[in-house]
């Protein structure tokens, strides 16, 4: 997919300091749209306006999925490294 350059900074996000989540600010009604709200329908749940997909929006929707996937992949490895580490400290 390719996007026009002027659409790159289209959306604003609200970052929550206590959560890793962030909310998309709807450009029409300035409502806080959570990722779950637009995971299947790219539409603001407050004003029902369609949100134009760009790389910001794609990143917002897909990033947590990718992070979870990386976390799950990564969590398979620490045990292996711990075993190696204990071998070294013993020897
Ligand atoms: Zn809206």
PDB file of the backbone (N, CA, C, O) and the ligand in Angstrom, with CONECT records:
HET     ZN  A 101       1
ATOM      1  N   UNK A   1       0.841  -1.208   0.000  1.00  0.00           N
ATOM      2  CA  UNK A   1       0.000   0.000   0.000  1.00  0.00           C
ATOM      3  C   UNK A   1       0.875   1.257   0.000  1.00  0.00           C
ATOM      4  O   UNK A   1       1.925   1.278   0.642  1.00  0.00           O
ATOM      5  N   UNK A   2       0.461   2.276  -0.697  1.00  0.00           N
ATOM      6  CA  UNK A   2       1.191   3.545  -0.672  1.00  0.00           C
ATOM      7  C   UNK A   2       0.243   4.671  -0.253  1.00  0.00           C
ATOM      8  O   UNK A   2      -0.957   4.620  -0.522  1.00  0.00           O
ATOM      9  N   UNK A   3       0.792   5.669   0.397  1.00  0.00           N
ATOM     10  CA  UNK A   3      -0.010   6.774   0.906  1.00  0.00           C
ATOM     11  C   UNK A   3       0.546   8.085   0.370  1.00  0.00           C
ATOM     12  O   UNK A   3       1.748   8.221   0.144  1.00  0.00           O
ATOM     13  N   UNK A   4      -0.336   9.033   0.173  1.00  0.00           N
ATOM     14  CA  UNK A   4       0.125  10.347  -0.253  1.00  0.00           C
ATOM     15  C   UNK A   4       0.807  11.043   0.931  1.00  0.00           C
ATOM     16  O   UNK A   4       0.364  10.895   2.070  1.00  0.00           O
ATOM     17  N   UNK A   5       1.888  11.803   0.670  1.00  0.00           N
ATOM     18  CA  UNK A   5       2.678  12.398   1.758  1.00  0.00           C
ATOM     19  C   UNK A   5       1.856  13.284   2.693  1.00  0.00           C
ATOM     20  O   UNK A   5       2.133  13.329   3.892  1.00  0.00           O
ATOM     21  N   UNK A   6       0.867  13.978   2.179  1.00  0.00           N
ATOM     22  CA  UNK A   6       0.101  14.909   3.031  1.00  0.00           C
ATOM     23  C   UNK A   6      -0.789  14.205   4.047  1.00  0.00           C
ATOM     24  O   UNK A   6      -1.303  14.837   4.970  1.00  0.00           O
ATOM     25  N   UNK A   7      -0.973  12.885   3.876  1.00  0.00           N
ATOM     26  CA  UNK A   7      -1.810  12.159   4.818  1.00  0.00           C
ATOM     27  C   UNK A   7      -1.018  11.569   5.985  1.00  0.00           C
ATOM     28  O   UNK A   7      -1.594  10.951   6.880  1.00  0.00           O
ATOM     29  N   UNK A   8       0.302  11.763   5.973  1.00  0.00           N
ATOM     30  CA  UNK A   8       1.149  11.109   6.979  1.00  0.00           C
ATOM     31  C   UNK A   8       0.835  11.602   8.392  1.00  0.00           C
ATOM     32  O   UNK A   8       0.745  10.794   9.316  1.00  0.00           O
ATOM     33  N   UNK A   9       0.666  12.920   8.576  1.00  0.00           N
ATOM     34  CA  UNK A   9       0.414  13.452   9.915  1.00  0.00           C
ATOM     35  C   UNK A   9      -1.056  13.849  10.095  1.00  0.00           C
ATOM     36  O   UNK A   9      -1.358  14.853  10.740  1.00  0.00           O
ATOM     37  N   UNK A  10      -1.939  13.077   9.538  1.00  0.00           N
ATOM     38  CA  UNK A  10      -3.358  13.404   9.553  1.00  0.00           C
ATOM     39  C   UNK A  10      -3.973  13.296  10.944  1.00  0.00           C
ATOM     40  O   UNK A  10      -4.790  14.131  11.332  1.00  0.00           O
ATOM     41  N   UNK A  11      -3.588  12.283  11.684  1.00  0.00           N
ATOM     42  CA  UNK A  11      -4.267  11.980  12.939  1.00  0.00           C
ATOM     43  C   UNK A  11      -3.461  12.404  14.160  1.00  0.00           C
ATOM     44  O   UNK A  11      -2.230  12.432  14.148  1.00  0.00           O
ATOM     45  N   UNK A  12      -4.207  12.732  15.215  1.00  0.00           N
ATOM     46  CA  UNK A  12      -3.591  13.018  16.513  1.00  0.00           C
ATOM     47  C   UNK A  12      -3.938  11.866  17.459  1.00  0.00           C
ATOM     48  O   UNK A  12      -4.967  11.206  17.315  1.00  0.00           O
ATOM     49  N   UNK A  13      -3.047  11.647  18.429  1.00  0.00           N
ATOM     50  CA  UNK A  13      -3.268  10.576  19.390  1.00  0.00           C
ATOM     51  C   UNK A  13      -3.175  11.117  20.802  1.00  0.00           C
ATOM     52  O   UNK A  13      -2.408  12.032  21.098  1.00  0.00           O
ATOM     53  N   UNK A  14      -3.984  10.516  21.665  1.00  0.00           N
ATOM     54  CA  UNK A  14      -3.911  10.850  23.091  1.00  0.00           C
ATOM     55  C   UNK A  14      -3.166   9.719  23.782  1.00  0.00           C
ATOM     56  O   UNK A  14      -3.582   8.562  23.714  1.00  0.00           O
ATOM     57  N   UNK A  15      -2.074  10.051  24.442  1.00  0.00           N
ATOM     58  CA  UNK A  15      -1.292   9.036  25.147  1.00  0.00           C
ATOM     59  C   UNK A  15      -1.704   9.006  26.608  1.00  0.00           C
ATOM     60  O   UNK A  15      -1.832  10.049  27.247  1.00  0.00           O
ATOM     61  N   UNK A  16      -1.907   7.822  27.124  1.00  0.00           N
ATOM     62  CA  UNK A  16      -2.236   7.659  28.540  1.00  0.00           C
ATOM     63  C   UNK A  16      -0.952   7.317  29.282  1.00  0.00           C
ATOM     64  O   UNK A  16      -0.268   6.352  28.943  1.00  0.00           O
ATOM     65  N   UNK A  17      -0.632   8.113  30.295  1.00  0.00           N
ATOM     66  CA  UNK A  17       0.630   7.924  30.996  1.00  0.00           C
ATOM     67  C   UNK A  17       0.650   6.625  31.801  1.00  0.00           C
ATOM     68  O   UNK A  17       1.710   6.034  32.007  1.00  0.00           O
ATOM     69  N   UNK A  18      -0.521   6.185  32.252  1.00  0.00           N
ATOM     70  CA  UNK A  18      -0.570   4.981  33.089  1.00  0.00           C
ATOM     71  C   UNK A  18      -0.773   3.697  32.291  1.00  0.00           C
ATOM     72  O   UNK A  18      -0.681   2.598  32.838  1.00  0.00           O
ATOM     73  N   UNK A  19      -1.045   3.838  31.015  1.00  0.00           N
ATOM     74  CA  UNK A  19      -1.271   2.676  30.163  1.00  0.00           C
ATOM     75  C   UNK A  19      -0.313   2.716  28.986  1.00  0.00           C
ATOM     76  O   UNK A  19       0.216   3.770  28.633  1.00  0.00           O
ATOM     77  N   UNK A  20      -0.097   1.559  28.388  1.00  0.00           N
ATOM     78  CA  UNK A  20       0.676   1.537  27.159  1.00  0.00           C
ATOM     79  C   UNK A  20      -0.209   1.856  25.963  1.00  0.00           C
ATOM     80  O   UNK A  20       0.284   2.102  24.862  1.00  0.00           O
ATOM     81  N   UNK A  21      -1.510   1.849  26.187  1.00  0.00           N
ATOM     82  CA  UNK A  21      -2.458   2.178  25.128  1.00  0.00           C
ATOM     83  C   UNK A  21      -2.393   3.657  24.769  1.00  0.00           C
ATOM     84  O   UNK A  21      -1.974   4.483  25.579  1.00  0.00           O
ATOM     85  N   UNK A  22      -2.803   3.976  23.573  1.00  0.00           N
ATOM     86  CA  UNK A  22      -3.070   5.348  23.204  1.00  0.00           C
ATOM     87  C   UNK A  22      -4.371   5.370  22.428  1.00  0.00           C
ATOM     88  O   UNK A  22      -4.774   4.369  21.834  1.00  0.00           O
ATOM     89  N   UNK A  23      -5.026   6.529  22.439  1.00  0.00           N
ATOM     90  CA  UNK A  23      -6.301   6.652  21.751  1.00  0.00           C
ATOM     91  C   UNK A  23      -6.132   7.564  20.552  1.00  0.00           C
ATOM     92  O   UNK A  23      -5.411   8.561  20.598  1.00  0.00           O
ATOM     93  N   UNK A  24      -6.802   7.206  19.497  1.00  0.00           N
ATOM     94  CA  UNK A  24      -6.841   8.049  18.306  1.00  0.00           C
ATOM     95  C   UNK A  24      -7.857   9.156  18.532  1.00  0.00           C
ATOM     96  O   UNK A  24      -8.968   8.890  18.989  1.00  0.00           O
ATOM     97  N   UNK A  25      -7.496  10.377  18.220  1.00  0.00           N
ATOM     98  CA  UNK A  25      -8.436  11.488  18.309  1.00  0.00           C
ATOM     99  C   UNK A  25      -9.133  11.622  16.966  1.00  0.00           C
ATOM    100  O   UNK A  25      -8.493  11.839  15.937  1.00  0.00           O
ATOM    101  N   UNK A  26     -10.454  11.491  16.989  1.00  0.00           N
ATOM    102  CA  UNK A  26     -11.220  11.611  15.753  1.00  0.00           C
ATOM    103  C   UNK A  26     -11.068  13.024  15.190  1.00  0.00           C
ATOM    104  O   UNK A  26     -11.319  13.998  15.900  1.00  0.00           O
ATOM    105  N   UNK A  27     -10.661  13.148  13.924  1.00  0.00           N
ATOM    106  CA  UNK A  27     -10.474  14.481  13.328  1.00  0.00           C
ATOM    107  C   UNK A  27     -11.791  15.250  13.159  1.00  0.00           C
ATOM    108  O   UNK A  27     -11.772  16.465  12.967  1.00  0.00           O
ATOM    109  N   UNK A  28     -12.912  14.564  13.228  1.00  0.00           N
ATOM    110  CA  UNK A  28     -14.211  15.206  13.044  1.00  0.00           C
ATOM    111  C   UNK A  28     -14.811  15.687  14.355  1.00  0.00           C
ATOM    112  O   UNK A  28     -15.185  16.853  14.479  1.00  0.00           O
ATOM    113  N   UNK A  29     -14.907  14.780  15.349  1.00  0.00           N
ATOM    114  CA  UNK A  29     -15.603  15.135  16.595  1.00  0.00           C
ATOM    115  C   UNK A  29     -14.658  15.180  17.794  1.00  0.00           C
ATOM    116  O   UNK A  29     -15.095  15.481  18.905  1.00  0.00           O
ATOM    117  N   UNK A  30     -13.367  14.888  17.592  1.00  0.00           N
ATOM    118  CA  UNK A  30     -12.338  14.884  18.638  1.00  0.00           C
ATOM    119  C   UNK A  30     -12.639  13.898  19.763  1.00  0.00           C
ATOM    120  O   UNK A  30     -12.160  14.052  20.886  1.00  0.00           O
ATOM    121  N   UNK A  31     -13.440  12.886  19.444  1.00  0.00           N
ATOM    122  CA  UNK A  31     -13.664  11.807  20.399  1.00  0.00           C
ATOM    123  C   UNK A  31     -12.450  10.905  20.467  1.00  0.00           C
ATOM    124  O   UNK A  31     -11.684  10.806  19.509  1.00  0.00           O
ATOM    125  N   UNK A  32     -12.276  10.240  21.617  1.00  0.00           N
ATOM    126  CA  UNK A  32     -11.155   9.320  21.762  1.00  0.00           C
ATOM    127  C   UNK A  32     -11.577   7.941  21.262  1.00  0.00           C
ATOM    128  O   UNK A  32     -12.436   7.284  21.850  1.00  0.00           O
ATOM    129  N   UNK A  33     -10.962   7.525  20.179  1.00  0.00           N
ATOM    130  CA  UNK A  33     -11.308   6.257  19.542  1.00  0.00           C
ATOM    131  C   UNK A  33     -10.240   5.231  19.916  1.00  0.00           C
ATOM    132  O   UNK A  33      -9.063   5.394  19.591  1.00  0.00           O
ATOM    133  N   UNK A  34     -10.666   4.181  20.597  1.00  0.00           N
ATOM    134  CA  UNK A  34      -9.721   3.142  20.988  1.00  0.00           C
ATOM    135  C   UNK A  34      -9.494   2.178  19.832  1.00  0.00           C
ATOM    136  O   UNK A  34     -10.285   2.098  18.892  1.00  0.00           O
ATOM    137  N   UNK A  35      -8.391   1.453  19.933  1.00  0.00           N
ATOM    138  CA  UNK A  35      -8.002   0.536  18.866  1.00  0.00           C
ATOM    139  C   UNK A  35      -9.092  -0.500  18.575  1.00  0.00           C
ATOM    140  O   UNK A  35      -9.375  -0.812  17.418  1.00  0.00           O
ATOM    141  N   UNK A  36      -9.699  -1.029  19.649  1.00  0.00           N
ATOM    142  CA  UNK A  36     -10.750  -2.042  19.480  1.00  0.00           C
ATOM    143  C   UNK A  36     -11.934  -1.513  18.677  1.00  0.00           C
ATOM    144  O   UNK A  36     -12.606  -2.263  17.970  1.00  0.00           O
ATOM    145  N   UNK A  37     -12.179  -0.205  18.797  1.00  0.00           N
ATOM    146  CA  UNK A  37     -13.328   0.401  18.106  1.00  0.00           C
ATOM    147  C   UNK A  37     -13.180   0.375  16.590  1.00  0.00           C
ATOM    148  O   UNK A  37     -14.169   0.342  15.857  1.00  0.00           O
ATOM    149  N   UNK A  38     -11.940   0.389  16.136  1.00  0.00           N
ATOM    150  CA  UNK A  38     -11.714   0.495  14.685  1.00  0.00           C
ATOM    151  C   UNK A  38     -10.964  -0.711  14.129  1.00  0.00           C
ATOM    152  O   UNK A  38     -10.474  -0.688  13.000  1.00  0.00           O
ATOM    153  N   UNK A  39     -10.884  -1.756  14.932  1.00  0.00           N
ATOM    154  CA  UNK A  39     -10.135  -2.936  14.504  1.00  0.00           C
ATOM    155  C   UNK A  39     -10.795  -3.585  13.284  1.00  0.00           C
ATOM    156  O   UNK A  39     -10.107  -4.087  12.395  1.00  0.00           O
ATOM    157  N   UNK A  40     -12.122  -3.571  13.246  1.00  0.00           N
ATOM    158  CA  UNK A  40     -12.847  -4.230  12.152  1.00  0.00           C
ATOM    159  C   UNK A  40     -13.517  -3.230  11.222  1.00  0.00           C
ATOM    160  O   UNK A  40     -13.571  -3.442  10.011  1.00  0.00           O
ATOM    161  N   UNK A  41     -14.028  -2.140  11.788  1.00  0.00           N
ATOM    162  CA  UNK A  41     -14.652  -1.101  10.969  1.00  0.00           C
ATOM    163  C   UNK A  41     -13.910   0.199  11.221  1.00  0.00           C
ATOM    164  O   UNK A  41     -13.900   0.704  12.344  1.00  0.00           O
ATOM    165  N   UNK A  42     -13.286   0.744  10.181  1.00  0.00           N
ATOM    166  CA  UNK A  42     -12.492   1.961  10.321  1.00  0.00           C
ATOM    167  C   UNK A  42     -13.453   3.143  10.323  1.00  0.00           C
ATOM    168  O   UNK A  42     -13.581   3.873   9.340  1.00  0.00           O
ATOM    169  N   UNK A  43     -14.119   3.305  11.453  1.00  0.00           N
ATOM    170  CA  UNK A  43     -15.181   4.291  11.592  1.00  0.00           C
ATOM    171  C   UNK A  43     -15.174   4.823  13.012  1.00  0.00           C
ATOM    172  O   UNK A  43     -14.962   4.062  13.956  1.00  0.00           O
ATOM    173  N   UNK A  44     -15.403   6.120  13.177  1.00  0.00           N
ATOM    174  CA  UNK A  44     -15.504   6.684  14.512  1.00  0.00           C
ATOM    175  C   UNK A  44     -16.804   6.215  15.162  1.00  0.00           C
ATOM    176  O   UNK A  44     -17.874   6.378  14.577  1.00  0.00           O
ATOM    177  N   UNK A  45     -16.729   5.624  16.385  1.00  0.00           N
ATOM    178  CA  UNK A  45     -17.956   5.144  17.030  1.00  0.00           C
ATOM    179  C   UNK A  45     -18.836   6.276  17.555  1.00  0.00           C
ATOM    180  O   UNK A  45     -19.992   6.039  17.906  1.00  0.00           O
ATOM    181  N   UNK A  46     -18.311   7.507  17.615  1.00  0.00           N
ATOM    182  CA  UNK A  46     -19.073   8.635  18.170  1.00  0.00           C
ATOM    183  C   UNK A  46     -19.841   9.398  17.092  1.00  0.00           C
ATOM    184  O   UNK A  46     -21.032   9.671  17.245  1.00  0.00           O
ATOM    185  N   UNK A  47     -19.146   9.741  15.994  1.00  0.00           N
ATOM    186  CA  UNK A  47     -19.807  10.536  14.959  1.00  0.00           C
ATOM    187  C   UNK A  47     -20.049   9.715  13.694  1.00  0.00           C
ATOM    188  O   UNK A  47     -20.627  10.205  12.724  1.00  0.00           O
ATOM    189  N   UNK A  48     -19.596   8.447  13.720  1.00  0.00           N
ATOM    190  CA  UNK A  48     -19.866   7.511  12.629  1.00  0.00           C
ATOM    191  C   UNK A  48     -19.193   7.888  11.309  1.00  0.00           C
ATOM    192  O   UNK A  48     -19.568   7.378  10.253  1.00  0.00           O
ATOM    193  N   UNK A  49     -18.204   8.779  11.366  1.00  0.00           N
ATOM    194  CA  UNK A  49     -17.528   9.151  10.125  1.00  0.00           C
ATOM    195  C   UNK A  49     -16.424   8.138   9.815  1.00  0.00           C
ATOM    196  O   UNK A  49     -15.734   7.654  10.712  1.00  0.00           O
ATOM    197  N   UNK A  50     -16.279   7.837   8.558  1.00  0.00           N
ATOM    198  CA  UNK A  50     -15.235   6.911   8.124  1.00  0.00           C
ATOM    199  C   UNK A  50     -13.874   7.576   8.301  1.00  0.00           C
ATOM    200  O   UNK A  50     -13.696   8.753   7.989  1.00  0.00           O
ATOM    201  N   UNK A  51     -12.923   6.803   8.803  1.00  0.00           N
ATOM    202  CA  UNK A  51     -11.578   7.320   8.992  1.00  0.00           C
ATOM    203  C   UNK A  51     -10.717   6.837   7.841  1.00  0.00           C
ATOM    204  O   UNK A  51     -10.705   5.653   7.504  1.00  0.00           O
ATOM    205  N   UNK A  52     -10.003   7.767   7.250  1.00  0.00           N
ATOM    206  CA  UNK A  52      -9.164   7.427   6.108  1.00  0.00           C
ATOM    207  C   UNK A  52      -7.942   6.644   6.567  1.00  0.00           C
ATOM    208  O   UNK A  52      -7.197   7.107   7.431  1.00  0.00           O
ATOM    209  N   UNK A  53      -7.737   5.487   6.007  1.00  0.00           N
ATOM    210  CA  UNK A  53      -6.581   4.670   6.366  1.00  0.00           C
ATOM    211  C   UNK A  53      -5.302   5.302   5.837  1.00  0.00           C
ATOM    212  O   UNK A  53      -5.185   5.585   4.644  1.00  0.00           O
ATOM    213  N   UNK A  54      -4.354   5.520   6.722  1.00  0.00           N
ATOM    214  CA  UNK A  54      -3.017   5.936   6.299  1.00  0.00           C
ATOM    215  C   UNK A  54      -2.010   5.184   7.163  1.00  0.00           C
ATOM    216  O   UNK A  54      -2.398   4.312   7.941  1.00  0.00           O
ATOM    217  N   UNK A  55      -0.735   5.503   7.038  1.00  0.00           N
ATOM    218  CA  UNK A  55       0.247   4.713   7.785  1.00  0.00           C
ATOM    219  C   UNK A  55       0.159   4.921   9.296  1.00  0.00           C
ATOM    220  O   UNK A  55       0.509   4.024  10.064  1.00  0.00           O
ATOM    221  N   UNK A  56      -0.317   6.123   9.739  1.00  0.00           N
ATOM    222  CA  UNK A  56      -0.534   6.344  11.168  1.00  0.00           C
ATOM    223  C   UNK A  56      -1.591   5.389  11.709  1.00  0.00           C
ATOM    224  O   UNK A  56      -1.415   4.750  12.746  1.00  0.00           O
ATOM    225  N   UNK A  57      -2.688   5.314  10.974  1.00  0.00           N
ATOM    226  CA  UNK A  57      -3.815   4.502  11.399  1.00  0.00           C
ATOM    227  C   UNK A  57      -3.455   3.017  11.338  1.00  0.00           C
ATOM    228  O   UNK A  57      -3.808   2.240  12.225  1.00  0.00           O
ATOM    229  N   UNK A  58      -2.758   2.648  10.289  1.00  0.00           N
ATOM    230  CA  UNK A  58      -2.321   1.267  10.138  1.00  0.00           C
ATOM    231  C   UNK A  58      -1.390   0.875  11.283  1.00  0.00           C
ATOM    232  O   UNK A  58      -1.497  -0.218  11.839  1.00  0.00           O
ATOM    233  N   UNK A  59      -0.482   1.778  11.623  1.00  0.00           N
ATOM    234  CA  UNK A  59       0.446   1.555  12.720  1.00  0.00           C
ATOM    235  C   UNK A  59      -0.311   1.407  14.036  1.00  0.00           C
ATOM    236  O   UNK A  59      -0.013   0.529  14.846  1.00  0.00           O
ATOM    237  N   UNK A  60      -1.308   2.295  14.235  1.00  0.00           N
ATOM    238  CA  UNK A  60      -2.109   2.293  15.464  1.00  0.00           C
ATOM    239  C   UNK A  60      -2.858   0.975  15.628  1.00  0.00           C
ATOM    240  O   UNK A  60      -2.920   0.422  16.726  1.00  0.00           O
ATOM    241  N   UNK A  61      -3.419   0.480  14.548  1.00  0.00           N
ATOM    242  CA  UNK A  61      -4.218  -0.737  14.609  1.00  0.00           C
ATOM    243  C   UNK A  61      -3.331  -1.976  14.730  1.00  0.00           C
ATOM    244  O   UNK A  61      -3.636  -2.899  15.485  1.00  0.00           O
ATOM    245  N   UNK A  62      -2.238  -1.984  13.980  1.00  0.00           N
ATOM    246  CA  UNK A  62      -1.441  -3.209  13.880  1.00  0.00           C
ATOM    247  C   UNK A  62      -0.333  -3.335  14.909  1.00  0.00           C
ATOM    248  O   UNK A  62       0.071  -4.451  15.236  1.00  0.00           O
ATOM    249  N   UNK A  63       0.167  -2.228  15.426  1.00  0.00           N
ATOM    250  CA  UNK A  63       1.356  -2.286  16.268  1.00  0.00           C
ATOM    251  C   UNK A  63       1.192  -3.172  17.510  1.00  0.00           C
ATOM    252  O   UNK A  63       2.053  -4.010  17.776  1.00  0.00           O
ATOM    253  N   UNK A  64       0.102  -3.002  18.277  1.00  0.00           N
ATOM    254  CA  UNK A  64      -0.049  -3.866  19.457  1.00  0.00           C
ATOM    255  C   UNK A  64      -0.077  -5.345  19.095  1.00  0.00           C
ATOM    256  O   UNK A  64       0.414  -6.181  19.854  1.00  0.00           O
ATOM    257  N   UNK A  65      -0.645  -5.670  17.948  1.00  0.00           N
ATOM    258  CA  UNK A  65      -0.694  -7.062  17.490  1.00  0.00           C
ATOM    259  C   UNK A  65       0.710  -7.575  17.240  1.00  0.00           C
ATOM    260  O   UNK A  65       1.058  -8.688  17.635  1.00  0.00           O
ATOM    261  N   UNK A  66       1.516  -6.751  16.579  1.00  0.00           N
ATOM    262  CA  UNK A  66       2.901  -7.118  16.275  1.00  0.00           C
ATOM    263  C   UNK A  66       3.717  -7.219  17.562  1.00  0.00           C
ATOM    264  O   UNK A  66       4.529  -8.132  17.715  1.00  0.00           O
ATOM    265  N   UNK A  67       3.501  -6.273  18.495  1.00  0.00           N
ATOM    266  CA  UNK A  67       4.224  -6.286  19.770  1.00  0.00           C
ATOM    267  C   UNK A  67       3.909  -7.553  20.563  1.00  0.00           C
ATOM    268  O   UNK A  67       4.798  -8.174  21.147  1.00  0.00           O
ATOM    269  N   UNK A  68       2.629  -7.923  20.573  1.00  0.00           N
ATOM    270  CA  UNK A  68       2.234  -9.151  21.266  1.00  0.00           C
ATOM    271  C   UNK A  68       2.894 -10.358  20.637  1.00  0.00           C
ATOM    272  O   UNK A  68       3.348 -11.269  21.330  1.00  0.00           O
ATOM    273  N   UNK A  69       2.941 -10.355  19.321  1.00  0.00           N
ATOM    274  CA  UNK A  69       3.547 -11.473  18.595  1.00  0.00           C
ATOM    275  C   UNK A  69       5.030 -11.571  18.927  1.00  0.00           C
ATOM    276  O   UNK A  69       5.544 -12.663  19.166  1.00  0.00           O
ATOM    277  N   UNK A  70       5.725 -10.423  18.942  1.00  0.00           N
ATOM    278  CA  UNK A  70       7.143 -10.393  19.277  1.00  0.00           C
ATOM    279  C   UNK A  70       7.358 -10.861  20.716  1.00  0.00           C
ATOM    280  O   UNK A  70       8.280 -11.622  21.008  1.00  0.00           O
ATOM    281  N   UNK A  71       6.476 -10.383  21.614  1.00  0.00           N
ATOM    282  CA  UNK A  71       6.582 -10.761  23.015  1.00  0.00           C
ATOM    283  C   UNK A  71       6.450 -12.274  23.168  1.00  0.00           C
ATOM    284  O   UNK A  71       7.204 -12.908  23.906  1.00  0.00           O
ATOM    285  N   UNK A  72       5.471 -12.840  22.453  1.00  0.00           N
ATOM    286  CA  UNK A  72       5.247 -14.285  22.534  1.00  0.00           C
ATOM    287  C   UNK A  72       6.439 -15.051  21.958  1.00  0.00           C
ATOM    288  O   UNK A  72       6.861 -16.063  22.518  1.00  0.00           O
ATOM    289  N   UNK A  73       6.978 -14.566  20.840  1.00  0.00           N
ATOM    290  CA  UNK A  73       8.150 -15.201  20.243  1.00  0.00           C
ATOM    291  C   UNK A  73       9.329 -15.107  21.203  1.00  0.00           C
ATOM    292  O   UNK A  73      10.051 -16.079  21.425  1.00  0.00           O
ATOM    293  N   UNK A  74       9.507 -13.911  21.767  1.00  0.00           N
ATOM    294  CA  UNK A  74      10.634 -13.657  22.661  1.00  0.00           C
ATOM    295  C   UNK A  74      10.567 -14.476  23.934  1.00  0.00           C
ATOM    296  O   UNK A  74      11.596 -14.897  24.462  1.00  0.00           O
ATOM    297  N   UNK A  75       9.348 -14.704  24.433  1.00  0.00           N
ATOM    298  CA  UNK A  75       9.193 -15.391  25.711  1.00  0.00           C
ATOM    299  C   UNK A  75       9.605 -16.861  25.621  1.00  0.00           C
ATOM    300  O   UNK A  75       9.766 -17.521  26.648  1.00  0.00           O
ATOM    301  N   UNK A  76       9.774 -17.372  24.417  1.00  0.00           N
ATOM    302  CA  UNK A  76      10.197 -18.764  24.265  1.00  0.00           C
ATOM    303  C   UNK A  76      11.700 -18.906  24.493  1.00  0.00           C
ATOM    304  O   UNK A  76      12.184 -20.014  24.721  1.00  0.00           O
ATOM    305  N   UNK A  77      12.439 -17.810  24.435  1.00  0.00           N
ATOM    306  CA  UNK A  77      13.893 -17.892  24.457  1.00  0.00           C
ATOM    307  C   UNK A  77      14.570 -17.707  25.829  1.00  0.00           C
ATOM    308  O   UNK A  77      15.587 -18.354  26.076  1.00  0.00           O
ATOM    309  N   UNK A  78      14.051 -16.850  26.737  1.00  0.00           N
ATOM    310  CA  UNK A  78      14.775 -16.620  27.999  1.00  0.00           C
ATOM    311  C   UNK A  78      15.140 -17.904  28.740  1.00  0.00           C
ATOM    312  O   UNK A  78      16.213 -17.972  29.339  1.00  0.00           O
ATOM    313  N   UNK A  79      14.283 -18.918  28.717  1.00  0.00           N
ATOM    314  CA  UNK A  79      14.586 -20.172  29.419  1.00  0.00           C
ATOM    315  C   UNK A  79      15.850 -20.828  28.883  1.00  0.00           C
ATOM    316  O   UNK A  79      16.667 -21.365  29.631  1.00  0.00           O
ATOM    317  N   UNK A  80      15.984 -20.765  27.563  1.00  0.00           N
ATOM    318  CA  UNK A  80      17.161 -21.353  26.925  1.00  0.00           C
ATOM    319  C   UNK A  80      18.416 -20.614  27.386  1.00  0.00           C
ATOM    320  O   UNK A  80      19.430 -21.225  27.723  1.00  0.00           O
ATOM    321  N   UNK A  81      18.320 -19.267  27.393  1.00  0.00           N
ATOM    322  CA  UNK A  81      19.484 -18.474  27.792  1.00  0.00           C
ATOM    323  C   UNK A  81      19.811 -18.673  29.270  1.00  0.00           C
ATOM    324  O   UNK A  81      20.979 -18.679  29.656  1.00  0.00           O
ATOM    325  N   UNK A  82      18.762 -18.838  30.103  1.00  0.00           N
ATOM    326  CA  UNK A  82      18.987 -19.083  31.524  1.00  0.00           C
ATOM    327  C   UNK A  82      19.734 -20.390  31.748  1.00  0.00           C
ATOM    328  O   UNK A  82      20.622 -20.465  32.597  1.00  0.00           O
ATOM    329  N   UNK A  83      19.376 -21.414  30.993  1.00  0.00           N
ATOM    330  CA  UNK A  83      20.061 -22.701  31.105  1.00  0.00           C
ATOM    331  C   UNK A  83      21.543 -22.576  30.771  1.00  0.00           C
ATOM    332  O   UNK A  83      22.405 -23.113  31.467  1.00  0.00           O
ATOM    333  N   UNK A  84      21.814 -21.857  29.693  1.00  0.00           N
ATOM    334  CA  UNK A  84      23.202 -21.636  29.284  1.00  0.00           C
ATOM    335  C   UNK A  84      23.958 -20.900  30.386  1.00  0.00           C
ATOM    336  O   UNK A  84      25.091 -21.240  30.725  1.00  0.00           O
ATOM    337  N   UNK A  85      23.275 -19.849  30.952  1.00  0.00           N
ATOM    338  CA  UNK A  85      23.905 -19.044  31.990  1.00  0.00           C
ATOM    339  C   UNK A  85      24.249 -19.871  33.222  1.00  0.00           C
ATOM    340  O   UNK A  85      25.328 -19.709  33.791  1.00  0.00           O
ATOM    341  N   UNK A  86      23.348 -20.753  33.640  1.00  0.00           N
ATOM    342  CA  UNK A  86      23.600 -21.562  34.848  1.00  0.00           C
ATOM    343  C   UNK A  86      24.725 -22.569  34.606  1.00  0.00           C
ATOM    344  O   UNK A  86      25.476 -22.908  35.520  1.00  0.00           O
ATOM    345  N   UNK A  87      24.827 -23.033  33.383  1.00  0.00           N
ATOM    346  CA  UNK A  87      25.938 -23.932  33.044  1.00  0.00           C
ATOM    347  C   UNK A  87      27.282 -23.247  33.221  1.00  0.00           C
ATOM    348  O   UNK A  87      28.234 -23.829  33.741  1.00  0.00           O
ATOM    349  N   UNK A  88      27.340 -21.992  32.777  1.00  0.00           N
ATOM    350  CA  UNK A  88      28.592 -21.233  32.847  1.00  0.00           C
ATOM    351  C   UNK A  88      28.976 -20.975  34.310  1.00  0.00           C
ATOM    352  O   UNK A  88      30.138 -21.120  34.689  1.00  0.00           O
ATOM    353  N   UNK A  89      27.964 -20.582  35.145  1.00  0.00           N
ATOM    354  CA  UNK A  89      28.266 -20.259  36.541  1.00  0.00           C
ATOM    355  C   UNK A  89      28.686 -21.500  37.315  1.00  0.00           C
ATOM    356  O   UNK A  89      29.453 -21.403  38.273  1.00  0.00           O
ATOM    357  N   UNK A  90      28.192 -22.665  36.909  1.00  0.00           N
ATOM    358  CA  UNK A  90      28.569 -23.928  37.569  1.00  0.00           C
ATOM    359  C   UNK A  90      30.012 -24.338  37.216  1.00  0.00           C
ATOM    360  O   UNK A  90      30.780 -24.832  38.041  1.00  0.00           O
ATOM    361  N   UNK A  91      30.318 -24.099  35.947  1.00  0.00           N
ATOM    362  CA  UNK A  91      31.611 -24.571  35.481  1.00  0.00           C
ATOM    363  C   UNK A  91      32.652 -23.523  35.743  1.00  0.00           C
ATOM    364  O   UNK A  91      33.824 -23.723  35.422  1.00  0.00           O
TER     365      UNK A  91
HETATM  366 ZN    ZN A 101     -15.823  11.149  15.468  1.00  0.00          ZN
END
